[in-house]
Amino acid sequence: MPRNLNAERDNPCLKEQDLSFKCLNKNNFDRDKCEFYFANYNNCKEFWNKVRADRRAKGIAPYLPPIEEREAIKSEYMKGKPKQS
């Protein structure tokens, strides 16, 4: 359980952040071994920052969607994303 009770609400990338920290701890803080986790975390932050900016521009509050809406937002985004080959 996170120390901050609002951590999950305020940080949609909490899981990715935790995985990055666990990787660092497991690999004696060798950043090279955790590049995949860092890239995943950065992609997550970039995605949710775009969502936040889009909602702000449209006047939708709160800017960061509630936890229960996030999975639907991610799914909708993935539908419009071109398939990778």
Distance bins in CASP14 RR format, pairs under 12 A and 6 or more apart:
PFRMAT RR
TARGET T0000
AUTHOR 0000-0000-0000
RMODE 2
METHOD distances of the structure
MODEL  1
1 7 0 0 0 0 1 0 0 0 0 0 0
1 8 0 0 0 0 1 0 0 0 0 0 0
1 14 0 0 0 0 0 1 0 0 0 0 0
1 18 0 0 0 0 0 1 0 0 0 0 0
2 8 1 0 0 1 0 0 0 0 0 0 0
2 9 0 0 0 0 0 1 0 0 0 0 0
2 10 0 0 0 0 0 1 0 0 0 0 0
2 11 0 0 0 0 1 0 0 0 0 0 0
2 14 1 0 0 1 0 0 0 0 0 0 0
2 15 0 0 0 0 0 1 0 0 0 0 0
2 17 0 0 0 0 0 1 0 0 0 0 0
2 18 0 0 0 0 1 0 0 0 0 0 0
2 21 0 0 0 0 0 1 0 0 0 0 0
3 14 0 0 0 0 0 1 0 0 0 0 0
3 18 0 0 0 0 0 1 0 0 0 0 0
4 10 1 0 0 1 0 0 0 0 0 0 0
4 11 0 0 0 0 1 0 0 0 0 0 0
4 14 0 0 0 0 1 0 0 0 0 0 0
6 14 0 0 0 0 0 1 0 0 0 0 0
6 64 0 0 0 0 0 1 0 0 0 0 0
6 67 0 0 0 0 0 1 0 0 0 0 0
7 13 0 0 0 0 0 1 0 0 0 0 0
7 14 1 0 1 0 0 0 0 0 0 0 0
7 15 0 0 0 0 0 1 0 0 0 0 0
7 17 0 0 0 0 1 0 0 0 0 0 0
7 18 0 0 0 0 1 0 0 0 0 0 0
7 67 0 0 0 0 0 1 0 0 0 0 0
8 14 1 0 1 0 0 0 0 0 0 0 0
8 15 0 0 0 0 1 0 0 0 0 0 0
8 17 0 0 0 0 0 1 0 0 0 0 0
8 18 0 0 0 0 0 1 0 0 0 0 0
8 64 0 0 0 0 0 1 0 0 0 0 0
8 66 0 0 0 0 0 1 0 0 0 0 0
8 67 1 0 0 1 0 0 0 0 0 0 0
8 68 0 0 0 0 0 1 0 0 0 0 0
8 70 0 0 0 0 1 0 0 0 0 0 0
9 62 0 0 0 0 1 0 0 0 0 0 0
9 64 0 0 0 0 1 0 0 0 0 0 0
9 65 0 0 0 0 0 1 0 0 0 0 0
9 66 1 0 0 1 0 0 0 0 0 0 0
9 67 1 0 0 1 0 0 0 0 0 0 0
9 68 0 0 0 0 0 1 0 0 0 0 0
9 69 0 0 0 0 0 1 0 0 0 0 0
9 70 0 0 0 0 0 1 0 0 0 0 0
10 17 0 0 0 0 0 1 0 0 0 0 0
10 48 0 0 0 0 0 1 0 0 0 0 0
10 52 0 0 0 0 0 1 0 0 0 0 0
10 62 0 0 0 0 0 1 0 0 0 0 0
10 63 0 0 0 0 0 1 0 0 0 0 0
10 64 1 0 0 1 0 0 0 0 0 0 0
10 66 0 0 0 0 0 1 0 0 0 0 0
10 67 0 0 0 0 0 1 0 0 0 0 0
11 17 1 0 0 1 0 0 0 0 0 0 0
11 18 0 0 0 0 1 0 0 0 0 0 0
11 41 0 0 0 0 0 1 0 0 0 0 0
11 44 0 0 0 0 1 0 0 0 0 0 0
11 45 0 0 0 0 1 0 0 0 0 0 0
11 48 0 0 0 0 1 0 0 0 0 0 0
11 49 0 0 0 0 0 1 0 0 0 0 0
11 52 0 0 0 0 0 1 0 0 0 0 0
11 64 0 0 0 0 1 0 0 0 0 0 0
11 67 0 0 0 0 0 1 0 0 0 0 0
11 70 0 0 0 0 0 1 0 0 0 0 0
12 41 0 0 0 0 0 1 0 0 0 0 0
12 43 0 0 0 0 0 1 0 0 0 0 0
12 44 1 0 0 1 0 0 0 0 0 0 0
12 45 0 0 0 0 1 0 0 0 0 0 0
12 46 0 0 0 0 0 1 0 0 0 0 0
12 47 0 0 0 0 1 0 0 0 0 0 0
12 48 1 0 1 0 0 0 0 0 0 0 0
12 49 0 0 0 0 1 0 0 0 0 0 0
12 50 0 0 0 0 0 1 0 0 0 0 0
12 51 0 0 0 0 1 0 0 0 0 0 0
12 52 0 0 0 0 1 0 0 0 0 0 0
12 62 0 0 0 0 0 1 0 0 0 0 0
12 63 0 0 0 0 0 1 0 0 0 0 0
12 64 1 0 0 1 0 0 0 0 0 0 0
12 65 0 0 0 0 1 0 0 0 0 0 0
12 66 0 0 0 0 0 1 0 0 0 0 0
12 67 0 0 0 0 1 0 0 0 0 0 0
12 69 0 0 0 0 0 1 0 0 0 0 0
12 70 1 0 1 0 0 0 0 0 0 0 0
12 71 0 0 0 0 0 1 0 0 0 0 0
12 73 0 0 0 0 1 0 0 0 0 0 0
12 74 0 0 0 0 1 0 0 0 0 0 0
13 19 0 0 0 0 1 0 0 0 0 0 0
13 20 0 0 0 0 1 0 0 0 0 0 0
13 37 0 0 0 0 0 1 0 0 0 0 0
13 38 0 0 0 0 0 1 0 0 0 0 0
13 40 0 0 0 0 1 0 0 0 0 0 0
13 41 1 0 1 0 0 0 0 0 0 0 0
13 42 0 0 0 0 1 0 0 0 0 0 0
13 43 0 0 0 0 1 0 0 0 0 0 0
13 44 1 1 0 0 0 0 0 0 0 0 0
13 45 1 0 1 0 0 0 0 0 0 0 0
13 46 0 0 0 0 1 0 0 0 0 0 0
13 47 0 0 0 0 1 0 0 0 0 0 0
13 48 1 0 0 1 0 0 0 0 0 0 0
13 49 0 0 0 0 1 0 0 0 0 0 0
13 51 0 0 0 0 0 1 0 0 0 0 0
13 52 0 0 0 0 0 1 0 0 0 0 0
13 64 0 0 0 0 0 1 0 0 0 0 0
13 70 0 0 0 0 0 1 0 0 0 0 0
13 74 0 0 0 0 0 1 0 0 0 0 0
14 20 0 0 0 0 0 1 0 0 0 0 0
14 21 0 0 0 0 0 1 0 0 0 0 0
14 41 0 0 0 0 0 1 0 0 0 0 0
14 44 0 0 0 0 1 0 0 0 0 0 0
14 45 0 0 0 0 0 1 0 0 0 0 0
14 48 0 0 0 0 0 1 0 0 0 0 0
14 67 0 0 0 0 0 1 0 0 0 0 0
14 70 0 0 0 0 0 1 0 0 0 0 0
15 21 0 0 0 0 0 1 0 0 0 0 0
15 22 0 0 0 0 0 1 0 0 0 0 0
15 37 0 0 0 0 0 1 0 0 0 0 0
15 40 0 0 0 0 1 0 0 0 0 0 0
15 41 0 0 0 0 1 0 0 0 0 0 0
15 44 0 0 0 0 1 0 0 0 0 0 0
15 67 0 0 0 0 0 1 0 0 0 0 0
15 70 0 0 0 0 0 1 0 0 0 0 0
16 22 0 0 0 0 0 1 0 0 0 0 0
16 23 0 0 0 0 0 1 0 0 0 0 0
16 34 0 0 0 0 0 1 0 0 0 0 0
16 36 0 0 0 0 0 1 0 0 0 0 0
16 37 1 0 0 1 0 0 0 0 0 0 0
16 38 0 0 0 0 1 0 0 0 0 0 0
16 39 0 0 0 0 1 0 0 0 0 0 0
16 40 1 0 1 0 0 0 0 0 0 0 0
16 41 1 0 1 0 0 0 0 0 0 0 0
16 42 0 0 0 0 1 0 0 0 0 0 0
16 43 0 0 0 0 1 0 0 0 0 0 0
16 44 1 0 1 0 0 0 0 0 0 0 0
16 45 0 0 0 0 1 0 0 0 0 0 0
16 46 0 0 0 0 0 1 0 0 0 0 0
16 47 0 0 0 0 0 1 0 0 0 0 0
16 48 0 0 0 0 0 1 0 0 0 0 0
17 23 0 0 0 0 0 1 0 0 0 0 0
17 24 0 0 0 0 0 1 0 0 0 0 0
17 34 0 0 0 0 0 1 0 0 0 0 0
17 37 0 0 0 0 1 0 0 0 0 0 0
17 38 0 0 0 0 0 1 0 0 0 0 0
17 40 0 0 0 0 0 1 0 0 0 0 0
17 41 1 0 1 0 0 0 0 0 0 0 0
17 42 0 0 0 0 0 1 0 0 0 0 0
17 44 0 0 0 0 1 0 0 0 0 0 0
17 45 0 0 0 0 1 0 0 0 0 0 0
17 48 0 0 0 0 0 1 0 0 0 0 0
18 24 0 0 0 0 0 1 0 0 0 0 0
18 25 0 0 0 0 0 1 0 0 0 0 0
18 37 0 0 0 0 1 0 0 0 0 0 0
18 40 0 0 0 0 0 1 0 0 0 0 0
18 41 0 0 0 0 1 0 0 0 0 0 0
18 44 0 0 0 0 0 1 0 0 0 0 0
19 25 0 0 0 0 0 1 0 0 0 0 0
19 26 0 0 0 0 0 1 0 0 0 0 0
19 34 0 0 0 0 1 0 0 0 0 0 0
19 36 0 0 0 0 1 0 0 0 0 0 0
19 37 1 0 1 0 0 0 0 0 0 0 0
19 38 0 0 0 0 1 0 0 0 0 0 0
19 39 0 0 0 0 0 1 0 0 0 0 0
19 40 1 0 0 1 0 0 0 0 0 0 0
19 41 1 0 0 1 0 0 0 0 0 0 0
19 44 0 0 0 0 0 1 0 0 0 0 0
20 26 0 0 0 0 0 1 0 0 0 0 0
20 27 0 0 0 0 0 1 0 0 0 0 0
20 29 0 0 0 0 0 1 0 0 0 0 0
20 31 0 0 0 0 1 0 0 0 0 0 0
20 33 0 0 0 0 0 1 0 0 0 0 0
20 34 1 0 0 1 0 0 0 0 0 0 0
20 35 0 0 0 0 0 1 0 0 0 0 0
20 36 0 0 0 0 1 0 0 0 0 0 0
20 37 1 0 1 0 0 0 0 0 0 0 0
20 38 1 0 1 0 0 0 0 0 0 0 0
20 39 0 0 0 0 1 0 0 0 0 0 0
20 40 1 0 0 1 0 0 0 0 0 0 0
20 41 1 0 1 0 0 0 0 0 0 0 0
20 42 0 0 0 0 1 0 0 0 0 0 0
20 43 0 0 0 0 0 1 0 0 0 0 0
20 44 0 0 0 0 0 1 0 0 0 0 0
20 45 0 0 0 0 0 1 0 0 0 0 0
21 27 0 0 0 0 0 1 0 0 0 0 0
21 29 0 0 0 0 0 1 0 0 0 0 0
21 31 0 0 0 0 0 1 0 0 0 0 0
21 34 0 0 0 0 1 0 0 0 0 0 0
21 37 0 0 0 0 1 0 0 0 0 0 0
21 38 0 0 0 0 0 1 0 0 0 0 0
21 41 0 0 0 0 1 0 0 0 0 0 0
22 29 0 0 0 0 0 1 0 0 0 0 0
22 33 0 0 0 0 0 1 0 0 0 0 0
22 34 0 0 0 0 1 0 0 0 0 0 0
22 37 0 0 0 0 1 0 0 0 0 0 0
22 41 0 0 0 0 0 1 0 0 0 0 0
23 29 0 0 0 0 1 0 0 0 0 0 0
23 30 0 0 0 0 1 0 0 0 0 0 0
23 31 0 0 0 0 1 0 0 0 0 0 0
23 32 0 0 0 0 0 1 0 0 0 0 0
23 33 1 0 0 1 0 0 0 0 0 0 0
23 34 1 1 0 0 0 0 0 0 0 0 0
23 35 0 0 0 0 1 0 0 0 0 0 0
23 36 0 0 0 0 1 0 0 0 0 0 0
23 37 1 0 1 0 0 0 0 0 0 0 0
23 38 0 0 0 0 1 0 0 0 0 0 0
23 39 0 0 0 0 0 1 0 0 0 0 0
23 40 0 0 0 0 0 1 0 0 0 0 0
23 41 0 0 0 0 0 1 0 0 0 0 0
24 30 1 0 0 1 0 0 0 0 0 0 0
24 31 1 0 0 1 0 0 0 0 0 0 0
24 32 0 0 0 0 0 1 0 0 0 0 0
24 33 0 0 0 0 1 0 0 0 0 0 0
24 34 1 0 1 0 0 0 0 0 0 0 0
24 35 0 0 0 0 0 1 0 0 0 0 0
24 37 0 0 0 0 1 0 0 0 0 0 0
24 38 0 0 0 0 1 0 0 0 0 0 0
24 41 0 0 0 0 0 1 0 0 0 0 0
25 33 0 0 0 0 0 1 0 0 0 0 0
25 34 0 0 0 0 1 0 0 0 0 0 0
25 37 0 0 0 0 0 1 0 0 0 0 0
26 33 0 0 0 0 1 0 0 0 0 0 0
26 34 0 0 0 0 1 0 0 0 0 0 0
26 37 0 0 0 0 0 1 0 0 0 0 0
27 33 1 0 1 0 0 0 0 0 0 0 0
27 34 1 0 0 1 0 0 0 0 0 0 0
27 35 0 0 0 0 0 1 0 0 0 0 0
27 36 0 0 0 0 0 1 0 0 0 0 0
27 37 0 0 0 0 1 0 0 0 0 0 0
28 34 0 0 0 0 0 1 0 0 0 0 0
30 37 0 0 0 0 0 1 0 0 0 0 0
31 37 0 0 0 0 1 0 0 0 0 0 0
31 38 1 0 0 1 0 0 0 0 0 0 0
31 39 0 0 0 0 0 1 0 0 0 0 0
32 38 0 0 0 0 0 1 0 0 0 0 0
34 40 0 0 0 0 1 0 0 0 0 0 0
34 41 0 0 0 0 1 0 0 0 0 0 0
34 42 0 0 0 0 0 1 0 0 0 0 0
35 41 0 0 0 0 0 1 0 0 0 0 0
35 42 0 0 0 0 0 1 0 0 0 0 0
36 42 0 0 0 0 0 1 0 0 0 0 0
36 43 0 0 0 0 0 1 0 0 0 0 0
37 43 0 0 0 0 0 1 0 0 0 0 0
37 44 0 0 0 0 0 1 0 0 0 0 0
38 44 0 0 0 0 0 1 0 0 0 0 0
38 45 0 0 0 0 0 1 0 0 0 0 0
39 45 0 0 0 0 0 1 0 0 0 0 0
39 46 0 0 0 0 0 1 0 0 0 0 0
40 46 0 0 0 0 0 1 0 0 0 0 0
40 47 0 0 0 0 0 1 0 0 0 0 0
41 47 0 0 0 0 0 1 0 0 0 0 0
41 48 0 0 0 0 0 1 0 0 0 0 0
42 48 0 0 0 0 0 1 0 0 0 0 0
42 49 0 0 0 0 0 1 0 0 0 0 0
43 49 0 0 0 0 0 1 0 0 0 0 0
43 50 0 0 0 0 0 1 0 0 0 0 0
43 74 0 0 0 0 0 1 0 0 0 0 0
43 77 0 0 0 0 0 1 0 0 0 0 0
43 81 0 0 0 0 0 1 0 0 0 0 0
44 50 0 0 0 0 0 1 0 0 0 0 0
44 51 0 0 0 0 0 1 0 0 0 0 0
44 70 0 0 0 0 0 1 0 0 0 0 0
44 74 0 0 0 0 1 0 0 0 0 0 0
44 77 0 0 0 0 0 1 0 0 0 0 0
45 51 0 0 0 0 0 1 0 0 0 0 0
45 52 0 0 0 0 0 1 0 0 0 0 0
45 64 0 0 0 0 0 1 0 0 0 0 0
46 52 0 0 0 0 0 1 0 0 0 0 0
46 53 0 0 0 0 0 1 0 0 0 0 0
46 77 0 0 0 0 0 1 0 0 0 0 0
47 53 0 0 0 0 0 1 0 0 0 0 0
47 54 0 0 0 0 0 1 0 0 0 0 0
47 64 0 0 0 0 0 1 0 0 0 0 0
47 65 0 0 0 0 0 1 0 0 0 0 0
47 70 0 0 0 0 0 1 0 0 0 0 0
47 73 0 0 0 0 1 0 0 0 0 0 0
47 74 1 0 0 1 0 0 0 0 0 0 0
47 76 0 0 0 0 0 1 0 0 0 0 0
47 77 1 0 0 1 0 0 0 0 0 0 0
47 78 0 0 0 0 0 1 0 0 0 0 0
47 81 0 0 0 0 0 1 0 0 0 0 0
48 54 0 0 0 0 0 1 0 0 0 0 0
48 55 0 0 0 0 0 1 0 0 0 0 0
48 63 0 0 0 0 1 0 0 0 0 0 0
48 64 1 0 0 1 0 0 0 0 0 0 0
48 65 0 0 0 0 1 0 0 0 0 0 0
48 67 0 0 0 0 0 1 0 0 0 0 0
48 70 0 0 0 0 1 0 0 0 0 0 0
48 73 0 0 0 0 1 0 0 0 0 0 0
48 74 0 0 0 0 1 0 0 0 0 0 0
48 77 0 0 0 0 0 1 0 0 0 0 0
49 55 0 0 0 0 0 1 0 0 0 0 0
49 56 0 0 0 0 0 1 0 0 0 0 0
49 63 0 0 0 0 0 1 0 0 0 0 0
49 64 0 0 0 0 1 0 0 0 0 0 0
50 56 0 0 0 0 0 1 0 0 0 0 0
50 57 0 0 0 0 0 1 0 0 0 0 0
50 63 0 0 0 0 0 1 0 0 0 0 0
50 64 0 0 0 0 0 1 0 0 0 0 0
50 73 0 0 0 0 0 1 0 0 0 0 0
50 74 0 0 0 0 0 1 0 0 0 0 0
50 77 0 0 0 0 1 0 0 0 0 0 0
51 57 0 0 0 0 0 1 0 0 0 0 0
51 58 0 0 0 0 0 1 0 0 0 0 0
51 60 0 0 0 0 1 0 0 0 0 0 0
51 62 0 0 0 0 0 1 0 0 0 0 0
51 63 0 0 0 0 1 0 0 0 0 0 0
51 64 1 0 0 1 0 0 0 0 0 0 0
51 65 1 0 0 1 0 0 0 0 0 0 0
51 69 0 0 0 0 0 1 0 0 0 0 0
51 70 0 0 0 0 1 0 0 0 0 0 0
51 72 0 0 0 0 0 1 0 0 0 0 0
51 73 1 0 0 1 0 0 0 0 0 0 0
51 74 0 0 0 0 1 0 0 0 0 0 0
51 76 0 0 0 0 0 1 0 0 0 0 0
51 77 0 0 0 0 1 0 0 0 0 0 0
52 58 0 0 0 0 0 1 0 0 0 0 0
52 59 0 0 0 0 0 1 0 0 0 0 0
52 60 0 0 0 0 1 0 0 0 0 0 0
52 61 0 0 0 0 0 1 0 0 0 0 0
52 62 0 0 0 0 1 0 0 0 0 0 0
52 63 1 0 1 0 0 0 0 0 0 0 0
52 64 1 0 1 0 0 0 0 0 0 0 0
52 65 0 0 0 0 1 0 0 0 0 0 0
52 70 0 0 0 0 0 1 0 0 0 0 0
52 73 0 0 0 0 0 1 0 0 0 0 0
53 59 0 0 0 0 0 1 0 0 0 0 0
53 60 0 0 0 0 0 1 0 0 0 0 0
53 63 0 0 0 0 1 0 0 0 0 0 0
53 64 0 0 0 0 0 1 0 0 0 0 0
54 60 0 0 0 0 1 0 0 0 0 0 0
54 63 0 0 0 0 1 0 0 0 0 0 0
54 64 0 0 0 0 0 1 0 0 0 0 0
54 65 0 0 0 0 0 1 0 0 0 0 0
54 73 0 0 0 0 0 1 0 0 0 0 0
54 77 0 0 0 0 0 1 0 0 0 0 0
55 61 1 0 0 1 0 0 0 0 0 0 0
55 62 1 0 0 1 0 0 0 0 0 0 0
55 63 1 0 1 0 0 0 0 0 0 0 0
55 64 1 0 0 1 0 0 0 0 0 0 0
55 65 1 0 0 1 0 0 0 0 0 0 0
55 66 0 0 0 0 0 1 0 0 0 0 0
55 69 0 0 0 0 0 1 0 0 0 0 0
55 73 0 0 0 0 1 0 0 0 0 0 0
56 62 0 0 0 0 1 0 0 0 0 0 0
56 63 1 0 1 0 0 0 0 0 0 0 0
56 64 0 0 0 0 1 0 0 0 0 0 0
56 65 0 0 0 0 0 1 0 0 0 0 0
57 63 0 0 0 0 1 0 0 0 0 0 0
60 66 0 0 0 0 0 1 0 0 0 0 0
60 69 0 0 0 0 0 1 0 0 0 0 0
60 73 0 0 0 0 0 1 0 0 0 0 0
62 69 0 0 0 0 0 1 0 0 0 0 0
62 70 0 0 0 0 0 1 0 0 0 0 0
64 70 0 0 0 0 1 0 0 0 0 0 0
64 73 0 0 0 0 0 1 0 0 0 0 0
65 71 0 0 0 0 1 0 0 0 0 0 0
65 72 0 0 0 0 1 0 0 0 0 0 0
65 73 1 0 1 0 0 0 0 0 0 0 0
65 74 0 0 0 0 0 1 0 0 0 0 0
65 76 0 0 0 0 0 1 0 0 0 0 0
65 77 0 0 0 0 0 1 0 0 0 0 0
66 72 0 0 0 0 0 1 0 0 0 0 0
66 73 0 0 0 0 0 1 0 0 0 0 0
67 73 0 0 0 0 0 1 0 0 0 0 0
67 74 0 0 0 0 0 1 0 0 0 0 0
69 75 0 0 0 0 0 1 0 0 0 0 0
69 76 0 0 0 0 0 1 0 0 0 0 0
70 76 0 0 0 0 0 1 0 0 0 0 0
70 77 0 0 0 0 0 1 0 0 0 0 0
71 77 0 0 0 0 0 1 0 0 0 0 0
71 78 0 0 0 0 0 1 0 0 0 0 0
72 78 0 0 0 0 0 1 0 0 0 0 0
72 79 0 0 0 0 0 1 0 0 0 0 0
73 79 0 0 0 0 0 1 0 0 0 0 0
74 80 0 0 0 0 0 1 0 0 0 0 0
74 81 0 0 0 0 0 1 0 0 0 0 0
75 81 0 0 0 0 0 1 0 0 0 0 0
78 84 0 0 0 0 0 1 0 0 0 0 0
END
